């Protein structure tokens, strides 16, 4: 079932309920009013009878004929009154006497007999010989009770006509509301249908550079802007992946070409002196290590683009930094490491944080001369690593954290140009940032924060 049909049905159902409630209320109100008028007329008639003069002790109004006496021929009213109420008198023992000009006879119910004996008033509906009547039984002074009745056939007839009119009007209103609901649904859903067609076109021809018109200030415009924002993110992600693949392909050519040349040379290893064979073997191993490191860095960058894969926990960053510094001391004993780290807790992925800190130290070691010093300071949630090497060229500073970027001086050193890019990605994925500058007195200074941190000491 389509949305527009459901909207039309919902509109029709809502209107049907409203009409039903209104119809019931109108019918009940009219019924109460008509029957109230009948009750008022019965009470007026009964009041007149109660206060009419009568013989002492008779308990009956004057001129009351004995029970069963026929009415006068000169007046032949309708049964049970019509415009004039039918009147009969009930004695405390249940005897009935009718007043003149009254046709028919009401049955004496237990409620009527109780009023005749104890007084009071009782209103009830009775059906006598097929006639629907309203009966008022009220106590008479000195004992007995007057029963005043009036036919309800006219009232019932009016109520039946009102019920028919309400039913016809209700059905017509429901049909009209359903038609109008369908019209409103078509009008309201027209922009959504255009939006759906446009999204289907984009799905059939996935081009993230396309956008949906998002003019206006309604909910649909907000949805279009949200969809366009998603396309923006998708376009950036696709472009980033394309660039990563292109850069990785370019960077992989050199080590692969070098490996191929060395492997081809190894085919004639028997012609080479032992010293050259050993040097060639070391070159192949070094190139394989370089290629392995490059592939690992590319995989790390690609994995970092999927934040849902991270395993986050509360991490003592000072412990991570201390452990990485100890490993760096073992790998580069010719470099002096000066570590100052205050207690710092961050929320993040321990493996990625460790990789980022390791890359920072490797970069500092790479630019440090033998006997040089690397200063590592963790304070206020920020990690700073300073070397005492040549520092950064001013033209290189804006590109330090770009993927595969290598300065002119760095091209002669081992590396893929991905280390600091991984640091930036790790910092930003944890809600932090990175920066690079030349330290006062010489050397490079790289800072990295990894999101909100709680410190202590």
Residue pairs with C-beta under 8 A, 6 or more apart in sequence:
3 185
3 189
4 182
4 185
4 186
4 189
5 182
5 185
7 181
7 182
7 184
7 185
7 188
7 189
8 178
8 179
8 181
8 182
8 185
9 178
9 181
10 181
11 177
11 178
11 180
11 181
11 184
11 185
12 174
12 175
12 177
12 178
12 181
14 177
15 173
15 174
15 177
15 178
16 170
16 174
16 177
19 169
19 170
19 173
19 174
20 170
23 166
23 167
23 169
23 170
26 162
26 166
27 159
27 162
27 163
27 166
30 158
30 159
30 162
31 155
31 159
34 155
34 158
34 159
35 134
35 152
35 155
38 134
38 150
38 152
38 155
39 123
39 134
39 136
41 85
41 150
42 85
42 123
42 134
42 136
42 148
42 149
42 150
43 136
43 138
45 85
45 87
45 148
46 136
46 138
46 146
46 148
49 61
49 87
49 140
49 146
49 148
50 138
50 140
50 141
50 146
52 61
52 62
53 61
53 62
54 60
54 61
54 62
55 62
57 142
58 64
58 142
59 89
59 91
59 140
59 141
59 142
59 143
59 144
60 89
60 97
60 140
60 144
61 89
61 99
63 99
63 100
64 89
64 97
64 99
65 97
65 98
65 99
65 100
66 97
67 95
67 96
67 97
67 98
69 98
71 98
71 100
71 101
71 102
71 103
72 100
72 101
75 100
75 101
76 103
77 84
77 101
77 102
77 103
78 103
78 151
79 86
79 103
79 104
79 129
79 131
79 151
80 86
80 103
80 104
80 106
80 128
80 131
80 133
80 149
80 150
80 151
81 102
81 149
81 150
81 151
82 151
84 101
85 148
85 149
85 150
86 102
86 103
86 104
86 106
86 133
86 148
86 149
86 150
87 98
87 99
87 102
87 146
87 147
87 148
87 149
88 96
88 97
88 98
88 99
88 102
88 105
88 106
88 146
88 147
88 149
89 96
89 97
89 98
89 99
89 140
89 144
89 145
89 146
89 147
90 96
90 108
90 112
90 113
90 116
90 137
90 144
90 145
90 146
90 147
91 97
91 116
91 143
91 144
92 116
92 117
92 143
92 144
94 108
94 113
94 116
96 105
96 106
96 108
98 105
104 128
104 129
104 131
105 128
106 112
106 126
106 128
106 133
106 135
106 147
106 149
107 126
107 128
109 124
109 126
111 122
111 124
111 137
112 122
112 135
112 137
112 145
112 147
114 120
114 122
115 121
115 122
115 137
115 138
115 139
115 145
116 137
116 139
116 140
116 143
116 144
116 145
118 139
119 139
119 145
120 138
120 139
121 136
121 137
121 138
121 139
122 136
122 137
122 138
123 134
123 135
123 136
123 137
124 134
124 135
124 137
125 132
125 133
125 134
125 135
125 152
126 132
126 133
126 135
126 149
127 133
131 151
131 153
132 151
132 152
132 153
132 156
133 149
133 150
133 151
133 152
134 149
134 150
134 151
134 152
135 147
135 148
135 149
136 147
136 148
136 149
137 145
137 146
137 147
138 145
138 146
138 148
139 145
140 146
191 220
192 220
195 212
195 220
195 223
195 224
198 212
199 212
199 227
202 210
202 212
202 231
208 231
208 234
208 235
208 238
209 235
210 231
211 228
211 231
212 224
212 227
212 228
213 224
214 221
214 224
214 225
214 228
215 221
237 305
240 305
241 302
241 305
243 403
244 298
244 301
244 302
244 403
247 403
247 404
248 294
248 298
248 404
250 404
251 294
251 404
251 416
251 417
252 291
252 294
255 287
255 290
255 291
255 294
256 291
258 283
258 287
259 284
259 287
259 288
259 291
262 280
262 283
262 284
262 287
263 284
265 272
265 280
266 280
266 284
269 277
269 280
272 280
290 414
290 416
293 416
294 416
294 418
297 416
297 418
297 419
297 422
298 418
300 355
300 418
300 422
301 403
301 418
301 421
301 422
301 425
303 309
304 352
304 422
304 425
304 426
304 429
307 429
310 348
310 349
310 352
310 429
311 349
311 350
311 351
312 347
312 348
312 349
313 347
313 348
313 349
313 350
314 345
314 346
314 347
315 345
315 346
315 347
315 348
315 350
315 353
316 343
316 344
316 345
317 344
317 345
317 346
317 353
317 378
317 381
317 383
317 450
317 453
318 341
318 342
318 343
318 344
318 378
320 350
320 353
320 354
320 357
321 339
321 341
321 357
321 376
321 378
321 383
322 339
322 341
323 354
324 354
324 357
324 358
324 361
325 337
325 339
325 361
325 376
327 358
328 335
328 337
328 358
328 361
328 362
328 365
328 374
329 335
329 337
331 365
332 365
332 368
334 370
334 371
335 365
335 368
335 370
335 371
335 372
335 373
335 374
336 371
336 372
336 373
336 374
337 361
337 373
337 374
337 376
338 373
338 374
338 375
338 376
339 376
339 377
340 376
340 377
340 378
340 379
341 376
341 377
341 378
341 379
342 378
342 379
342 455
342 456
342 457
343 455
343 456
343 457
344 378
344 381
344 453
344 454
344 455
345 453
345 454
345 455
345 456
346 353
346 381
346 430
346 450
346 451
346 452
346 453
347 430
347 451
347 452
348 430
348 450
348 451
349 430
352 426
352 429
352 430
353 426
353 430
353 450
355 422
355 426
356 422
356 423
356 426
356 427
356 448
356 450
357 383
359 419
359 420
359 422
359 423
360 383
360 385
360 420
360 423
360 446
360 448
361 374
361 376
361 385
362 419
363 385
363 387
363 419
363 420
363 444
363 446
364 374
364 385
364 386
364 387
364 389
364 444
364 446
365 374
365 387
366 413
366 414
366 415
367 387
367 389
367 390
367 443
367 444
368 374
368 387
368 388
368 389
369 388
369 389
372 387
372 388
372 389
373 387
373 388
374 385
374 386
374 387
374 388
375 384
375 385
375 386
376 383
376 384
376 385
377 383
377 384
377 386
378 384
379 455
380 453
380 455
381 449
381 450
381 452
381 453
381 455
382 447
382 448
382 449
383 447
383 448
383 449
383 450
384 445
384 446
384 447
384 448
385 445
385 446
386 439
386 443
386 444
386 445
386 446
387 443
387 444
388 442
388 443
389 442
389 443
389 444
390 409
390 442
390 443
391 438
391 439
391 442
391 443
391 444
392 400
392 407
392 436
392 437
392 438
392 444
393 407
393 408
393 409
396 405
396 407
397 436
397 437
399 405
400 420
400 436
400 446
401 420
401 421
401 423
401 424
401 434
401 436
402 421
403 417
403 418
403 421
404 416
404 417
404 418
404 421
405 417
405 421
406 415
406 417
410 417
420 434
420 436
420 446
423 434
423 446
423 448
424 434
424 448
426 448
426 450
427 433
427 434
427 448
427 449
427 450
428 434
430 450
430 451
431 450
431 451
431 452
432 448
432 449
432 450
432 451
433 448
433 449
434 446
434 447
434 448
434 449
435 446
435 447
436 444
436 445
436 446
436 447
437 444
437 445
438 444
438 445
439 445
